[in-house]
Amino acid sequence: MRFSYLIFSFSLVFCQLEQPFPPLDLVSIPTAGTLPKGSYTYETKLSKDGSVLPQLSLGLTQNLTLGVSYGIHHLIGDDKPEFNPQVGFQIKYRLYDETITMPAFLIGLNTQGRGKFTKLIEDFSDTLTVNRYDQKALGFYLVTSKNWSLFGNLGLHMGLSKNLWEISDGDQDFNIFFGFDKEINRSFSILMEYDAALNDNDYDLRELSFGKGKGYINMAIRWAIVSNILLELNFNDLSQNTEALYTNREIKIMYSESF
């Protein structure tokens, strides 16, 4: 009986459950993947300071996915809850599908930044207006993706982005990002990315900088628990681009279904 229980537990953890669709995002950067037509995914990200970021995405066509998100900080704990000042929106439209020889190309918009939203910072007698997230939203972006079968799927992704509104710090540069996802088996995947954060390293006053100019290296392990539920463990800022002493850990839960 005990042996049968162990076999059942082992098969539950390592069962070969295929993930329902290619990743829409890696840890934080987008891919050229979109949701299948007539499907939706609801995800919740649990992060530091009792933060919760729910997001709902809809696949309206094979090439068009729309999403909406809204963050709450200190939801868990004894501090006063703080809400993001606005709802985040996501639009993904794939211009060209991937072929054997050509990658897929997608244009998109993401207004949802990462972390808390800072409205105002005071510095001595001067008041500096800073309207931005800890890590700026991507804004408008173009991304290309290509996949290969190499002992499981291997996907490479790279893109260019421009944020037109979180510019009160005077840094309006374009940004670049790239990353990959690799299937270990049909249940587990590894994701890794680099966000250069080129629009987040140009403060005149260094003590106000949200980043050190190194960019963000993030990685994650994604597990398909059942066919339509994914669990992801994120390890953010391995490059120590911020003043944090330890890597920021997050948990993401994703549920998908058709309608």
N, C-alpha and C positions, 0 to 999 in steps of 0.2 A: 504493500500500500504506500509506504513512504517512498519507495523507488518510483512508483507510478506518479506520485505527486511531484517529485523532482523532475521527471521527464516532462510533465505538463508545464511546469514553471519554466523550464529551459526553452521549450517550444514557444511559449508565450512571449518570451523576451526576444528570441531570435527568429521568429517566424518571418517568412518571406512575403511580406505584404507590400505590394507595389504602391508607390506614392501616386495620388490621384491625378496630378498634373505637374509639369515642370515648374521649378520655383519662379514665383513672380518677382521675388527679391532675394538677395543673399541675406546678409545680416542687416544692412541698412541701405545698400545700393540696389537699384532696379536691374532686372534682366529684360530681355526682349520677349519674355513669356507673358501670355495673357490667359485669362480664364476661358474655359470652353463656353460656348454659347448656352445660355439658359442655366448657368450655375452661379453659385455664390460661395464666398468664404468669409467666415467671421473669425477674427484673431484677437487675442488679448495678450498684451505684453506687460509683464510684471518686472519692475525695475527698482532702483534704489530710492530711498526716502518714501517708501510706500506708494510708489507711482504705478498707475494703471493706464494703459493706452489701448482702448478698444478700436478696432477698425473693421468696417464692413465693405467688401468688394463684390461687384456684380459683373458677370460676363454677359454683356448685351449682344455682342456678336463674337465670332471667332477671333476677331482682331481688336475689339474695343472692350476695355475694362474700366469701370468707374468705381471710385472708392471714397469713403468718408471716415474721418477719425476724430477723436476728441480726448485729450489727455487730462488726467486728474492726478495731483500730487498730494502726498500725505493722506491718501485715502485710508491706508492702514497705519495705525499708530495713534499717538495722542496729540499730534500737532493739528492745527487748523487746516482743513482741506483747501487746496489751491487749484483753481481751474484754469486751463489755458484760455487766453483771451478770445480765441476764435477757433472755429472748426477747421480741421485740415481736410483738403481735397486732393484726390489722386485721379489722374486721367492717363490711360495708356492706350496708344493706338499703334498697332504694328503696320508699318508701311510695306514691308516685304517679308514674306515667309522664308524660312531657312530652306535651302536646297542642299544637295550633296556637296556642291562646290562653293556655294555662297552663304554667308551668315544672314541671320534675320536682322532687320533694322526697325527700330521703334522710336517714336517721339512721345514725350509725356510731360506731365506737370505734377509736382508734389509740393504742397504748401506746408506739410507737417514736418517741423524740425524735431530734434531729439533733445530730451531733458526739459528743464524749466524754461519759461519765457520771462526774460528780464525786461521790465518796462523803463526803469530809471536807475541810474547810478549817480551818486553825488561825490564830487571830488573837491575837497576843501571849499573854496568860495564859489567855484564854478559848478554848474550843473550840466552833466553830460547825458543827453538822451540816448538811451540804448534800447531799441525795440527789436529783440531777437531771441532765439532759442540758444541754449548752451552750445548746440551744434546746429548750424543753420540748415534750413530746409534746402533740398536740392533745387527747387524752383523748376524752370523749364529745362528739359534734358533730351539728349539723343543717345541711344544705347544700341550696341550691336552684340549679338550672341551667336556662338557656334558650338554645336555639340558633336561629340564623337563617341563611339562605342569602344571602350577600352577597359575590359574587365568590369563592366558596368558603365553607366553614362558619365562622361566628362564634359562639362560645359564651361566655356570661357566667355567672359563678358567684359566690355569696356564702354565708357561713355564720357560725355561732355555735358556740363550743366551750367546754368546761369540763374542766380537768384536776384530778382529786380527790386525786392522790397526790404529785405533785412540788410540795409546799406547805411544805417546811421553811424556805423563805425568808420565809414569812408572806404571800406574795402569792397570793391565792386568787380573783382576779377572773375573770369571764368574758372570753373573747377573741373578736374578730371578724376575719374575713378575706374577701377578695374578689379576683377576677382574671378573666382572659379568655384564650381560645385562638383563634387566627385562622389558617386555612389560607392559605398562599401559593399552593400548588397541591396536587395529591393526594399529593405526596411530602414537602413541607415545611410546617411549622407554626411559628408564634411563640406563646409562652406568656408571660404576665406576671401577677404577683400581688403583693398586699400583705397581709402578716400583721401585724396591729397589735401583737401580743405584749403585750396589756394585763395579762397575768398574769406579766410578767417585767420590771417597771420600778419595784418598790416596796421596794428594800432600804433598811434603816435606815443601813447602812454603805455608802456609795457605791462604795468601792473593791472591794466584793464583787459588784457588779452585773455580770451577764453581758450586759446590754444597756443602752443609754442612753435608752430610752423612745421612740425614733423609730419602732419597728417595722421589719419587714424587707421591702424591695422586691427581688424576685427575677425573673429572666427566663430564658428558655431558647429554643433552637432545636431542633426535633425533626425528624428525617429518617427516612422509611421506606425503608431500604436495599433490602429485599425485602418481600414482602407480610406476613411475620410477624416481621421483625426491625426494631426501631427503635433509632436512635442519638440521644442527646440531649446537648447541651452546655449546662450550667447556669451562670448568673452570679448568685451569691448575695450578698445584703446590699449592694445598690447604694446604699442609704441610709446606709451606714456606721454601723449601729446598734451595732457592737462596736468593739473597739480595733484590729482588723486594719487594716493600712495599705493593703491592696489587696483588690479583690473576690475572693471565694472562688469558684474554678472547679471544677466537677465534671463527670464524664462518666458517663452512665447508658446501659446497654445493656439492651434489653427483647426477650425472645423469647416468642412466643405460639404455642399449638398447641391442637388439640382432643383429647379423649380419649373 
